[in-house]
Amino acid sequence: MIAPKVRSKRNDVPLKEYDKKLVDKVSSYLGEDSKASSKIISAAIQGRETKNEVSAIESWIDNQLIPNTLLISQDGYTEMCIDALKTISTQVLTDFGTSRKRDFGQAWADTIRGYLGEYAVTKFLEREFGLETQLAHQRGVPASFYNADISEVKEGNTWRKPQINIGIKTTKFNGLWLDVPKEQFAKSQIHILVKIGGGSTHLFSFFKELSVFKDKILKVGLEKKFLTESESEQIWNDIPKFKSIPAYIAGFAERDYPYKDLDYDGHFAKLHYTIHTFRGLLPRDYKDQIKKREGLSAKGRVKFESIDEFSKSDMFLFNTGSIQRNKQQWKELSRKI
């Protein structure tokens, strides 16, 4: 018989307003506005990377966020745009007419975001440990088909295969979870989580930088009299300018660690139970198991912080505060690659 867990008090509630110096520090380094910077702090609190105290938040910014963040330049963004085109140009056409069909533009934007996270990891390993690596971006092969995202490592003057497989997952800055399907988790010894900024307009901002809109689309619109000069100018001004995209290397999870069964923590809110901490395998019947363990009523639901539920398949799940992320852990990992 499984003994019920001791119910923990909530200590993950983000502050309604943060100390201005904290917000300004995040904003200054990442290039995000104050609203986005506040959300980044909130996500760190909800993910259990830091407590909701000024001194703890400042320590997290100075010792975790800033040291583990890179700014991706326009050149880096351009490279990943091209790599994404190489990867999806044949795949989207192959999927046409099937249940896997996706809009080409959406598939391209999604792939770019994923590749930006992978690119950030390679630059992070080089900056921090002098380790040069190459990514497994192949024409017509979607990222989900790779056994590893890093394909080669430079040793001296020669390139070799990595000694371990590394999977890289990218999420937005407000993401709290590293979730990897069980079958995919088994393919790589290490799974790295990267948080990417830049909002949802990164591709349009990039097009603006290349003057795709003003010199091509809007120009044709004016010539064909589909819009006025003032409308053209308004559209141009509404699209944000391209700026370097912050990428926070949040940490990593090991495949071969001896994880406990249903290793979680959470809190009650009236009838329901919300999980804020999880580390290890999330079985497809987790709801039934946790409802029984926590003594929930028939109407009670099991949910996750910031998200209602995950897919109904076995997966490995980690909140950002439970993955490995300090300098020494990264150093040890770099030696294994």
C-alpha positions in Angstrom: 0.0 0.0 0.0 1.4 3.4 -1.0 1.4 5.9 1.9 -0.1 9.3 1.1 2.5 12.1 0.7 2.7 14.9 3.1 0.9 17.8 1.5 3.2 20.7 0.9 2.4 24.4 1.2 2.6 26.6 -1.9 5.8 28.5 -2.2 5.8 28.9 -6.0 3.4 31.9 -6.4 5.1 34.6 -8.5 5.2 38.1 -7.2 2.7 40.5 -8.7 5.5 43.1 -9.1 9.2 42.6 -9.0 11.9 44.9 -7.7 12.7 47.2 -10.6 16.5 46.5 -10.4 15.8 42.8 -11.0 13.5 43.5 -14.0 16.0 46.0 -15.4 18.9 43.6 -15.1 17.1 40.9 -17.0 15.9 43.4 -19.6 19.3 44.9 -20.1 21.1 41.6 -20.6 18.5 39.8 -22.7 17.2 42.7 -24.7 13.6 41.9 -23.7 11.1 44.6 -22.5 10.1 44.8 -18.9 6.9 42.8 -19.4 8.7 39.9 -21.0 11.5 40.1 -18.4 8.9 39.9 -15.5 7.5 36.8 -17.2 10.9 35.2 -17.4 11.3 35.7 -13.6 7.9 34.3 -13.0 8.6 31.2 -15.0 11.8 30.6 -13.0 9.8 30.8 -9.8 7.0 28.5 -11.1 9.6 26.1 -12.4 11.3 26.0 -9.0 14.6 27.4 -10.3 14.4 30.0 -7.6 12.2 31.1 -4.7 10.0 34.1 -4.8 12.3 36.2 -2.7 14.3 39.2 -4.0 17.7 37.9 -2.9 17.0 34.4 -4.3 15.8 35.9 -7.6 18.9 38.1 -7.9 21.2 35.2 -7.2 19.4 33.2 -9.9 19.8 36.0 -12.4 23.5 36.5 -11.6 24.5 32.8 -11.2 22.2 31.0 -13.6 20.3 33.1 -16.1 23.1 35.4 -17.3 26.0 32.9 -17.3 23.9 30.4 -19.3 22.4 32.8 -21.8 23.7 33.6 -25.3 22.5 36.2 -27.8 21.9 34.8 -31.3 22.9 37.3 -33.9 21.3 37.9 -37.3 24.1 35.7 -38.9 23.2 32.8 -36.6 19.5 33.3 -37.3 20.2 33.3 -41.0 22.2 30.1 -40.8 19.4 28.3 -38.9 16.8 29.7 -41.4 18.7 28.1 -44.3 19.2 24.8 -42.3 15.5 24.7 -41.6 14.7 25.1 -45.3 17.1 22.3 -46.2 15.4 20.0 -43.7 11.7 20.7 -44.4 11.6 21.6 -48.1 11.2 18.0 -49.1 9.5 16.7 -46.0 6.5 19.0 -46.1 6.0 18.2 -49.8 6.2 14.4 -48.9 3.6 14.8 -46.2 1.1 16.6 -48.5 -2.3 14.9 -48.4 -1.5 12.9 -45.3 -2.5 13.4 -41.7 0.9 14.8 -41.0 0.4 17.7 -43.5 1.5 21.1 -42.1 1.5 24.5 -43.6 5.0 25.1 -45.1 5.4 28.5 -43.4 4.4 27.2 -40.0 6.6 24.2 -40.3 9.5 26.4 -41.3 9.0 28.8 -38.4 8.7 25.9 -35.9 11.8 24.3 -37.2 13.8 27.6 -37.1 12.8 28.0 -33.4 14.0 24.4 -32.6 17.2 24.9 -34.5 17.9 28.2 -32.7 18.0 26.2 -29.5 20.4 23.6 -30.9 22.6 26.4 -32.3 22.7 28.0 -28.9 23.9 24.8 -27.3 26.8 24.5 -29.8 27.8 28.1 -29.1 27.5 27.6 -25.3 29.8 24.5 -25.4 32.3 26.4 -27.4 32.2 29.5 -25.3 32.3 27.8 -21.9 34.5 24.7 -22.6 36.2 25.3 -26.0 34.3 22.4 -27.5 33.4 22.8 -31.2 30.5 20.7 -32.4 28.3 20.4 -35.5 24.5 19.8 -35.7 22.7 17.0 -37.4 20.8 19.1 -39.9 20.2 17.0 -43.0 18.1 17.8 -46.1 14.7 16.1 -46.0 15.1 14.6 -42.5 12.9 16.0 -39.8 14.5 16.6 -36.4 12.3 14.0 -34.7 14.1 11.3 -36.8 17.6 12.0 -35.5 19.2 9.8 -32.9 21.2 12.8 -31.7 21.1 16.5 -32.4 24.9 16.9 -32.2 26.5 14.9 -35.0 30.3 15.7 -34.7 32.8 17.0 -32.2 36.2 18.6 -33.1 39.2 17.0 -31.4 42.4 18.7 -32.4 42.3 19.2 -36.2 39.8 16.4 -36.9 36.1 15.8 -36.5 34.8 12.7 -34.7 31.4 11.2 -33.7 30.3 12.2 -30.2 30.8 9.6 -27.4 27.3 10.1 -26.2 24.0 11.0 -27.9 22.6 14.4 -27.0 19.0 15.5 -27.6 18.1 19.2 -27.5 14.6 20.5 -26.9 13.6 24.2 -27.4 10.7 26.0 -25.6 9.7 29.6 -25.1 11.0 31.6 -22.2 7.8 31.0 -20.2 8.2 27.2 -20.5 8.4 25.3 -17.2 8.8 21.7 -18.4 11.2 19.4 -20.3 9.0 16.7 -21.7 10.4 13.9 -23.9 8.5 10.8 -25.2 9.7 7.6 -23.6 11.0 6.1 -26.9 12.9 9.3 -27.8 14.3 9.6 -24.3 15.9 6.2 -24.7 17.8 7.3 -27.8 20.0 9.9 -26.1 22.0 9.8 -22.9 21.5 13.5 -22.3 18.5 15.8 -23.0 19.1 19.5 -22.9 16.4 22.2 -22.5 16.8 25.6 -24.1 14.5 28.6 -23.6 14.3 31.0 -26.6 13.1 34.6 -26.5 12.2 36.9 -29.4 8.5 36.4 -29.1 6.3 35.1 -32.0 7.4 37.7 -34.6 11.0 36.6 -35.0 10.6 35.4 -38.6 8.7 38.6 -39.6 11.3 40.7 -38.0 14.0 38.9 -39.9 12.1 39.5 -43.2 11.8 43.2 -42.2 15.6 43.4 -41.7 16.0 41.9 -45.2 13.5 44.5 -46.5 11.3 41.7 -47.9 8.1 43.6 -47.0 9.1 47.2 -48.1 10.9 46.3 -51.3 8.8 43.4 -52.4 5.4 42.7 -50.9 4.4 46.3 -49.9 5.9 47.7 -53.1 3.7 45.4 -55.2 0.7 46.3 -53.1 1.3 50.0 -53.7 1.8 49.5 -57.5 -1.4 47.5 -57.7 -3.2 50.0 -55.5 -4.1 47.4 -52.9 -3.2 49.7 -50.1 -2.3 53.4 -49.6 1.1 54.9 -48.7 -0.1 55.5 -45.1 -1.3 51.9 -44.8 2.0 50.6 -46.1 3.9 52.8 -43.6 1.7 51.6 -40.8 2.3 48.0 -41.6 6.0 48.6 -41.8 6.1 50.3 -38.5 4.0 47.7 -36.8 6.5 44.9 -37.5 9.2 44.9 -34.8 12.8 45.4 -35.8 15.0 42.3 -35.7 17.2 42.1 -32.6 19.5 39.4 -31.2 17.5 36.5 -29.8 18.3 35.5 -26.2 18.7 31.7 -25.7 18.9 30.4 -22.1 20.5 27.0 -21.7 18.3 25.9 -18.8 19.9 22.6 -18.0 19.9 18.9 -18.8 18.5 15.5 -17.7 20.4 12.2 -17.8 18.8 9.1 -19.3 20.6 6.6 -17.1 19.9 8.3 -13.7 18.0 5.9 -11.3 14.8 8.0 -11.2 12.2 7.1 -8.6 8.7 6.0 -9.5 6.3 9.0 -9.6 8.7 11.5 -8.1 6.6 14.6 -7.8 5.3 17.4 -5.5 2.4 19.7 -5.8 -0.4 21.4 -4.0 -4.2 21.3 -3.5 -6.6 24.0 -4.8 -10.0 23.1 -3.5 -10.9 19.9 -5.3 -7.9 19.6 -7.6 -4.2 18.8 -7.3 -1.6 20.7 -9.2 1.8 19.2 -9.8 4.7 21.8 -9.8 7.6 19.4 -9.5 8.3 16.2 -11.4 11.4 14.2 -12.2 11.4 11.0 -14.2 9.0 8.8 -16.0 5.4 10.0 -16.3 3.3 6.9 -17.0 0.1 7.2 -19.1 -2.0 6.3 -16.0 -0.4 9.0 -13.8 -3.8 10.6 -13.1 -5.3 7.5 -11.5 -2.1 6.8 -9.5 -1.8 10.3 -8.1 -5.5 10.6 -7.4 -5.3 7.5 -5.3 -2.1 8.5 -3.5 -3.4 12.0 -2.7 -6.9 10.9 -1.8 -8.7 13.1 -4.4 -12.5 12.8 -4.7 -14.1 11.6 -7.9 -14.5 15.2 -9.0 -10.9 16.1 -8.3 -8.5 16.5 -11.2 -4.7 16.2 -11.5 -3.1 19.1 -13.4 0.3 20.5 -14.0 1.6 24.0 -13.3 0.9 26.3 -16.2 -0.5 23.4 -18.3 -3.6 21.3 -17.9 -2.2 17.9 -18.9 0.4 16.2 -21.1 -0.2 13.7 -23.9 -1.6 10.3 -22.9 1.6 8.4 -23.7 4.5 7.5 -21.5 7.1 10.2 -21.3 9.9 11.5 -19.2 9.1 14.8 -17.5 11.1 17.4 -15.5 10.3 20.8 -14.2 13.1 23.3 -15.0 14.2 23.4 -11.3 14.9 19.7 -11.2 17.3 19.3 -14.1 21.1 19.6 -13.8 22.3 23.1 -14.5 25.3 24.3 -12.4 28.8 25.0 -13.8 30.4 21.8 -12.5 27.6 19.6 -13.9 28.0 21.2 -17.3 31.8 20.8 -17.1 31.5 17.1 -16.4 29.1 16.7 -19.3 31.4 18.5 -21.7 34.1 15.9 -20.9 31.8 13.0 -21.9 30.9 14.4 -25.3 
